[in-house]
Structure formats: C-alpha cells, structure tokens
Amino acid sequence: MQQLNLPAYEYRLKRAAGKVWIFDGIRKKFVVLTPEEWVRQHLVNYLVKHLKYPKGLIKVETGLRFNTLSKRSDITVVNQDGSNFMVVECKSPNQQITQATAMQVAVYNASLKAPYVLISNGMQHFCFAVNFATKKVYPVEGIPAHPAAMR
C-alpha cells in the first residue's frame, strides 16, 4: 500500500479468501484492506496515538439517515456525553478531494450536527468548523484536539 501523509504505525495484516485484511482496533476485527481502509486505519491511529482521542469515543462506519436515505460515515468521533464532535470522510489516496466530496460529508453532517468535519485521502487533509447557528463553514488549521484529550 501507498505511504501516506500520516505517521506510520504497526498494523496487523492477514491473507484469507484470496484477499488481504487489516485489523481494525475500533471494530475489533479484520476488514478487507482497500485503499480507503488504509487511509481510515492510519487516520484512526493518528487520532488515538498522536492526538490522544479516546478510542472509546471513535465509531467506524456508523449508519445514519438523511431524509429517507441510509448512509454510513467513515469515522464519527463523539463527546463523552454522546453528542457528535467530528465526522470524517476518508477517500483513497489516488482520489482527489473535490467539491463533491465536501458535499457528501456535508450531507452526513446535516444529520450528525458535528461542529467539525475532516476530509482526508491520506495525502491531503481538510478540516472545517461548522457553525450551525450562522450556517457557515470555516477552514481549520490542523485537526482540533478532542475535549476529553485535554484533561
């Protein structure tokens, strides 16, 4: 797999059924290793190991509803009270992050109401603060610290 613009870590791989699988420490199981999964696992590792996000407050591939459609967010980080803190959209490293990508995560966040949105393809990372009162979105430098990590 491609080297990413995220810190390397010691991941666990296995081969089965003609595929390569990577261990997901959040879901506590092996999942098929796709380019997007490679980004997701590196991003989760970065949030937990480097930014000290509590592992128990990270959800992977959480289902949500937008109008009558069922969707899945790649990563959702919650606060200790269960409210959403950040929604993360992961893309393959060779996929450009476009306006369509931003719209996709905006649709997810219309239901989730997280104050932060992060989009990453493992090479580029874009973070935004969302103000629902003013309906404005602001670029954020870096990834915000999780409130539980600052204790």
C-alpha positions as a Markdown table, in Angstrom:
| # | Residue | x | y | z |
|---|---|---|---|---|
| 1 | Met | 0.0 | 0.0 | 0.0 |
| 2 | Gln | 1.0 | 3.6 | -0.6 |
| 3 | Gln | 2.9 | 5.6 | 2.0 |
| 4 | Leu | 0.6 | 8.3 | 3.4 |
| 5 | Asn | 1.0 | 11.8 | 4.8 |
| 6 | Leu | 0.2 | 10.4 | 8.2 |
| 7 | Pro | 2.5 | 8.7 | 10.7 |
| 8 | Ala | 3.3 | 5.1 | 10.1 |
| 9 | Tyr | 2.3 | 2.5 | 12.7 |
| 10 | Glu | 2.5 | -1.2 | 13.3 |
| 11 | Tyr | -0.6 | -2.6 | 11.7 |
| 12 | Arg | -1.7 | -6.2 | 11.6 |
| 13 | Leu | -2.4 | -7.9 | 8.2 |
| 14 | Lys | -3.6 | -11.3 | 7.2 |
| 15 | Arg | -4.4 | -13.1 | 4.0 |
| 16 | Ala | -7.6 | -15.1 | 3.7 |
| 17 | Ala | -10.0 | -15.9 | 0.9 |
| 18 | Gly | -7.6 | -14.5 | -1.7 |
| 19 | Lys | -7.7 | -11.0 | -0.1 |
| 20 | Val | -5.5 | -9.0 | 2.3 |
| 21 | Trp | -7.2 | -8.0 | 5.6 |
| 22 | Ile | -6.2 | -5.3 | 8.1 |
| 23 | Phe | -7.1 | -5.4 | 11.8 |
| 24 | Asp | -9.4 | -2.6 | 12.9 |
| 25 | Gly | -8.8 | -1.8 | 16.5 |
| 26 | Ile | -12.1 | 0.1 | 16.8 |
| 27 | Arg | -14.4 | -2.6 | 15.4 |
| 28 | Lys | -12.0 | -5.3 | 16.9 |
| 29 | Lys | -12.0 | -7.4 | 13.7 |
| 30 | Phe | -10.1 | -7.8 | 10.4 |
| 31 | Val | -11.6 | -6.0 | 7.5 |
| 32 | Val | -10.7 | -6.2 | 3.8 |
| 33 | Leu | -7.8 | -3.9 | 3.0 |
| 34 | Thr | -8.8 | -1.4 | 0.4 |
| 35 | Pro | -7.1 | 1.9 | -0.3 |
| 36 | Glu | -9.8 | 3.8 | 1.6 |
| 37 | Glu | -9.5 | 1.4 | 4.5 |
| 38 | Trp | -5.7 | 2.0 | 4.5 |
| 39 | Val | -6.4 | 5.7 | 5.0 |
| 40 | Arg | -9.1 | 5.1 | 7.6 |
| 41 | Gln | -6.8 | 2.9 | 9.8 |
| 42 | His | -4.0 | 5.4 | 9.6 |
| 43 | Leu | -6.3 | 8.3 | 10.4 |
| 44 | Val | -7.8 | 6.4 | 13.4 |
| 45 | Asn | -4.2 | 5.6 | 14.6 |
| 46 | Tyr | -3.3 | 9.3 | 14.3 |
| 47 | Leu | -6.3 | 10.4 | 16.3 |
| 48 | Val | -5.7 | 7.9 | 19.1 |
| 49 | Lys | -1.9 | 7.7 | 19.3 |
| 50 | His | -0.8 | 11.2 | 18.4 |
| 51 | Leu | -3.8 | 13.5 | 19.2 |
| 52 | Lys | -4.9 | 11.3 | 22.2 |
| 53 | Tyr | -8.5 | 11.0 | 21.2 |
| 54 | Pro | -10.1 | 8.4 | 23.4 |
| 55 | Lys | -10.5 | 5.2 | 21.5 |
| 56 | Gly | -13.9 | 4.5 | 23.0 |
| 57 | Leu | -15.3 | 7.8 | 21.5 |
| 58 | Ile | -14.5 | 6.8 | 17.9 |
| 59 | Lys | -17.0 | 5.0 | 15.8 |
| 60 | Val | -16.2 | 3.5 | 12.4 |
| 61 | Glu | -18.8 | 3.2 | 9.5 |
| 62 | Thr | -21.7 | 4.4 | 11.6 |
| 63 | Gly | -25.1 | 4.2 | 10.0 |
| 64 | Leu | -27.1 | 7.4 | 9.7 |
| 65 | Arg | -30.3 | 8.6 | 8.0 |
| 66 | Phe | -30.6 | 11.6 | 5.7 |
| 67 | Asn | -34.2 | 12.2 | 4.8 |
| 68 | Thr | -35.2 | 8.6 | 3.7 |
| 69 | Leu | -31.7 | 7.5 | 2.7 |
| 70 | Ser | -29.4 | 5.3 | 4.7 |
| 71 | Lys | -25.8 | 6.4 | 4.7 |
| 72 | Arg | -22.6 | 5.5 | 6.5 |
| 73 | Ser | -20.0 | 7.9 | 7.9 |
| 74 | Asp | -16.4 | 6.6 | 7.7 |
| 75 | Ile | -15.5 | 7.8 | 11.1 |
| 76 | Thr | -17.5 | 9.6 | 13.7 |
| 77 | Val | -15.9 | 11.0 | 16.9 |
| 78 | Val | -18.3 | 11.7 | 19.8 |
| 79 | Asn | -18.0 | 13.6 | 23.0 |
| 80 | Gln | -18.3 | 11.9 | 26.4 |
| 81 | Asp | -22.0 | 12.9 | 26.5 |
| 82 | Gly | -22.6 | 11.0 | 23.2 |
| 83 | Ser | -23.0 | 14.2 | 21.1 |
| 84 | Asn | -21.0 | 14.2 | 17.9 |
| 85 | Phe | -17.7 | 16.0 | 17.8 |
| 86 | Met | -16.4 | 15.3 | 14.3 |
| 87 | Val | -17.4 | 13.5 | 11.2 |
| 88 | Val | -14.6 | 12.2 | 9.0 |
| 89 | Glu | -14.8 | 11.2 | 5.3 |
| 90 | Cys | -11.9 | 9.0 | 4.0 |
| 91 | Lys | -11.0 | 8.6 | 0.4 |
| 92 | Ser | -8.5 | 6.5 | -1.5 |
| 93 | Pro | -5.0 | 8.2 | -1.7 |
| 94 | Asn | -5.4 | 8.4 | -5.5 |
| 95 | Gln | -8.8 | 10.0 | -5.3 |
| 96 | Gln | -8.8 | 13.8 | -5.5 |
| 97 | Ile | -10.8 | 15.6 | -2.8 |
| 98 | Thr | -13.4 | 17.7 | -4.7 |
| 99 | Gln | -16.5 | 19.8 | -4.1 |
| 100 | Ala | -18.5 | 16.6 | -4.4 |
| 101 | Thr | -16.5 | 15.1 | -1.5 |
| 102 | Ala | -17.3 | 18.1 | 0.6 |
| 103 | Met | -21.0 | 17.9 | -0.3 |
| 104 | Gln | -21.0 | 14.2 | 0.6 |
| 105 | Val | -19.7 | 14.9 | 4.1 |
| 106 | Ala | -22.0 | 17.9 | 4.4 |
| 107 | Val | -25.0 | 15.7 | 3.8 |
| 108 | Tyr | -23.8 | 13.3 | 6.5 |
| 109 | Asn | -23.3 | 16.2 | 8.9 |
| 110 | Ala | -26.7 | 17.6 | 8.2 |
| 111 | Ser | -27.9 | 14.6 | 10.3 |
| 112 | Leu | -24.9 | 14.3 | 12.7 |
| 113 | Lys | -24.6 | 18.0 | 13.5 |
| 114 | Ala | -20.9 | 17.7 | 14.4 |
| 115 | Pro | -19.0 | 21.0 | 15.0 |
| 116 | Tyr | -16.0 | 19.7 | 13.0 |
| 117 | Val | -15.7 | 17.9 | 9.6 |
| 118 | Leu | -12.5 | 16.3 | 8.4 |
| 119 | Ile | -11.9 | 15.1 | 4.8 |
| 120 | Ser | -8.7 | 13.1 | 4.0 |
| 121 | Asn | -7.3 | 10.9 | 1.2 |
| 122 | Gly | -4.3 | 10.2 | 3.4 |
| 123 | Met | -2.2 | 12.7 | 1.4 |
| 124 | Gln | -4.3 | 15.8 | 1.9 |
| 125 | His | -6.4 | 16.6 | 5.0 |
| 126 | Phe | -9.0 | 19.4 | 5.1 |
| 127 | Cys | -10.7 | 20.2 | 8.4 |
| 128 | Phe | -13.6 | 22.6 | 8.8 |
| 129 | Ala | -15.5 | 24.1 | 11.8 |
| 130 | Val | -19.3 | 24.2 | 11.3 |
| 131 | Asn | -21.4 | 26.9 | 12.9 |
| 132 | Phe | -25.0 | 25.7 | 12.6 |
| 133 | Ala | -26.4 | 28.9 | 14.1 |
| 134 | Thr | -25.0 | 31.1 | 11.2 |
| 135 | Lys | -24.9 | 28.2 | 8.7 |
| 136 | Lys | -21.2 | 29.0 | 7.9 |
| 137 | Val | -18.3 | 26.7 | 7.5 |
| 138 | Tyr | -14.7 | 27.8 | 8.3 |
| 139 | Pro | -11.4 | 26.1 | 7.4 |
| 140 | Val | -9.4 | 25.0 | 10.5 |
| 141 | Glu | -5.6 | 24.7 | 10.6 |
| 142 | Gly | -4.8 | 21.1 | 11.6 |
| 143 | Ile | -7.2 | 18.7 | 13.4 |
| 144 | Pro | -8.7 | 20.0 | 16.6 |
| 145 | Ala | -7.9 | 18.5 | 20.0 |
| 146 | His | -10.7 | 16.4 | 21.5 |
| 147 | Pro | -12.0 | 17.9 | 24.7 |
| 148 | Ala | -11.5 | 14.6 | 26.6 |
| 149 | Ala | -7.9 | 14.6 | 25.5 |
| 150 | Met | -7.2 | 17.9 | 27.2 |
| 151 | Arg | -7.9 | 16.6 | 30.7 |
